[in-house]
Amino acid sequence: RKMATPAAAPTKSNVGVRDVPAPQFVKTYAAFLKKSGKVTLPKWVDIVKTGKQRELAPLDPDWYYTRMASIARNIYRNPGTGVGALRVAYGKKERRGTRPGACSLASGAVILTA
């Protein structure tokens, strides 16, 4: 009878996106995107809201790089993911006053340009 051997700890040569925690990957990849200088930011990045349910634009000045890294990770992990699914994933509950909250989609323009 064979004994089960524990999986080998990931080394530099076999570390993939699935081996790294999501926040760590997104933060590192966003910093790489910013440092590379190959990404041109849209003119509206400072004033746009990320969805109709938001009150203000994001406070983080590097939010666009973070969103790009997060979208890249989502598409890598789930091939075939489209804009509609990403709008649902980045959506948020919309506050509607005295009525119950409802699910609201994220901005498709931000996802398409990222």
C-alpha atoms as one frame of an Amber mdcrd trajectory, in Angstrom:
protein
   0.000   0.000   0.000   1.404   3.375  -0.996   1.620   6.227   1.460   0.270
   9.582   0.363   3.058  12.093   0.005   2.394  15.739   0.759   2.420  18.108
  -2.189   5.734  19.783  -2.780   5.984  23.332  -1.550   5.911  25.779  -4.465
   9.285  27.031  -5.552  10.152  29.986  -7.757   9.909  27.832 -10.877   6.411
  26.429 -10.272   4.506  29.254  -8.586   1.369  30.240 -10.476  -1.540  32.583
 -10.012  -3.481  29.921  -8.123  -0.657  29.462  -5.591  -0.550  33.101  -4.499
  -3.246  34.724  -2.330  -5.453  37.070  -4.370  -4.679  40.324  -2.493  -0.940
  39.711  -2.713  -1.091  38.941  -6.448  -3.294  41.929  -7.264  -1.118  44.340
  -5.286   2.107  43.055  -6.848   0.758  42.955 -10.390  -0.751  46.448 -10.053
   2.652  47.776  -8.961   4.242  46.031 -11.948   1.711  47.571 -14.342   2.338
  51.023 -12.919   6.127  50.648 -13.012   6.217  49.259 -16.559   4.831  52.482
 -18.039   3.114  50.618 -20.886  -0.384  51.394 -19.636  -1.981  54.676 -20.642
  -4.703  55.828 -18.288  -7.932  57.265 -19.687  -8.531  60.979 -19.157 -11.593
  60.297 -17.028  -9.850  58.064 -14.474  -9.843  60.802 -11.786 -13.547  61.620
 -11.918 -15.351  58.419 -12.919 -17.397  56.339 -10.499 -17.034  52.576 -10.725
 -20.802  52.052 -10.747 -24.084  53.894 -10.416 -24.424  52.744  -6.796 -21.237
  54.565  -5.755 -21.332  58.103  -4.442 -17.742  59.128  -5.194 -14.849  58.201
  -7.420 -12.270  55.859  -5.813  -9.983  57.578  -3.312  -6.902  55.526  -4.186
  -4.987  57.336  -6.963  -3.784  53.963  -8.334  -7.212  52.315  -8.335  -7.181
  51.776 -12.099  -4.034  49.639 -11.933  -5.561  47.623  -9.111  -8.748  47.054
 -11.117  -6.726  45.996 -14.167  -4.751  43.492 -12.098  -7.907  42.127 -10.524
  -9.616  41.736 -13.903  -6.536  39.990 -15.307  -6.574  37.553 -12.387 -10.298
  36.872 -12.781  -9.980  36.177 -16.501  -6.937  33.942 -15.961  -8.709  31.922
 -13.285 -12.011  31.702 -15.196 -11.375  31.640 -18.958 -14.310  32.851 -21.000
 -15.401  35.390 -18.414 -17.092  38.304 -20.128 -17.944  41.877 -19.295 -21.368
  40.900 -17.937 -19.938  38.467 -15.405 -17.294  40.977 -14.345 -19.969  43.664
 -13.908 -21.764  41.318 -11.516 -18.526  40.427  -9.687 -17.563  44.078  -9.142
 -21.121  45.215  -8.465 -22.463  46.229  -5.098 -25.729  46.516  -3.229 -27.488
  49.727  -4.148 -29.003  51.648  -1.270 -32.494  52.794  -2.209 -33.668  54.725
   0.810 -36.579  53.098   2.627 -36.941  50.377  -0.007 -34.870  47.197   0.324
 -31.401  47.254  -1.185 -30.961  45.724  -4.616 -27.986  44.361  -6.541 -26.453
  46.910  -8.885 -23.915  46.229 -11.627 -20.498  47.862 -11.900 -19.583  50.182
 -14.753 -19.025  48.331 -18.006 -16.929  51.147 -19.481 -14.323  50.817 -16.715
 -14.120  47.046 -17.260 -13.898  47.349 -21.056 -11.087  49.897 -20.988  -9.083
  48.113 -18.274
